[in-house]
Each structure stands twice: as C-alpha cells, then as structure tokens.
Amino acid sequence: MNKTNLGVALVTGASSGIGHATALALQNAGYRVFGTSRRAVAERSDGVTMLTCDVTDDASVAKLIDVVLAKARRIDLLVNNAGMGLFGGAEESSITQAQALFDVNVFGVLRVTNAVLPIMRRQGKGRIVNLSSVQGFIPAPYFALYSLTKHAIEGYSESLDHELRPFGIRVALIEPAYTLTSFEENLAKPDQLLDIYDSARTGMTAAVRKAMERGDAPEVVAETVLKAATDPEPKKRYAAGKMARQVSFLRRFVPASAFDKSLRKQNGLPV
C-alpha cells in the first residue's frame, strides 16, 4: 500500500484525548479510520467514522467488527486505546471494583483483539498497537490497580507478538507518561475510602496535578502511535514524550534504591 492508502485502522476510545488525536493522526497519514466510543457521538468532520462500542460486552464488540468489515472489508491496524483510571490506595477498592477496571483495561483489549485476529490472519498481515503507560513498568503508589492492568497489558502484548509473527502480524506497546487530557478529572475513586490514607492521598493528588501541568499534548502520543503503526520493523515498546523517555531510561540504568527514593520524593511520599 502506498503512503496515501495505508489501509484500515480501528481505534477504540476515540471520542476524546489520546484516542481522538490518534484517530486524526492516522487519518491524516493515509489510513481509513474507524473510531469507537461507548456512547453515540456527533459525526466528525475530519473523515473519521465513529461507531458505538462497549469493549466490556462481547456482542457489542462483535457488532462493531461486522460493521467495519461491511464498510471497509478489512482491518489493517488495531489501536487498543479504550481504558479507565482508578486513583486511591490499593486496599480501598473492593474486588468488584477491581474486576470492573480489569474488564475495561485488560479484558476489553482481549475482546477486541480476539475479534480482529481472524481477519488479520486471513489477510496475512496486520499491526496491533496497545496503549500502556510508564505505570506499566514502574511502581505507581495510589494507582496500584490501574498499574496492575497496565503491567498485564505489557506482558500480554509482548507474549502475543511472539505468537503472531508467523502470521505477518506484529504487536507494539505505547508508554506515555502524564498527558494533557481529561484523564485526571475522569479518574474513578475507591468504593471504600479509608481515613488512614487521607493525608497521603491528598499529597499524591497535588503531585499528580503538578505533573499534569508538565504533561505532553495528546498529539505527542498520537504521533508515537503512528510511528509504531508504520515502522517496517516495529519495536516492542515506544516511549511517548520526553518525560516517558526519561522515566524509561532511569528505570533501566539507575540503581533500584536510588530510583525508589526518587520516585517517593517526586510523589510527595516520605523518603
């Protein structure tokens, strides 16, 4: 396929933030783009076709794939971006709340990926790009359950890439740091708040807000997704933005004790 016809891309969670920017970047690069949202949204004027899909529902995912195939007959790129956040102490969330988080962030990725894979295998090619986070490879105090889902996506994606290479399909991870989206405002809160964490939670809230002020624009992450989607020899992981690259470097080369101390200091926790 030439530069002006890169194929058909499907981006989940494309109504706002990183997903919205990614859909637009892919469309501008030459993909025919289908984006999803949980609720119906107004028709976009940028050429991206928006479809309704709940990634936690098998029937909804199956219907989505049927509609895309009816309109485009193929899927060359899947960007698993739909997700949700949860901020609070790990023990402040019930198992039910943790399961709901996993249903979106992990099993949602599995549902959509499993629905797309037979199509990509028939085509003999395809690319899957999964949105992770720096919290998929570093400790994340007061984001422990969210981090848990991203660690799961990291292991899943790297393993899946090995399984799918014989079919001409590659899998890559995108690892942003703080990004200027509505993520902070949309964070779910624990369903069983404990007073003992009030002080630390307040301090972490301030630290997150400060970090968000230095966050990358969603377009930075979108351009990284485009790179992962079009690299002839894709890497397993792509750090998205300056902060993410710095964190990745420090995690690899700074002694564990020094990294631990720095992380606690940056998050306003007692060193």
Secondary structure, 3 states (H helix, E strand, C coil): CCCCCCEEEEECCCCCHHHHHHHHHHHHHCEEEEEEECCCCCCCCCCCEEEECCCCCHHHHHHHHHHHHHHHCCCCEEEECCCCCECCCHHHCCHHHHHHHHHHHCHHHHHHHHHHHHHHHHHCCEEEEEECCHHHCCCCCCCHHHHHHHHHHHHHHHHHHHHHHHHCEEEEEEEECCECCCCCCCCECCCCCCHHHHHHHHHHHHHHHHHHHCCECHHHHHHHHHHHHHCCCCCCEEEECHHHHHHHHHHHHCCHHHHHHHHHHHCCCCC
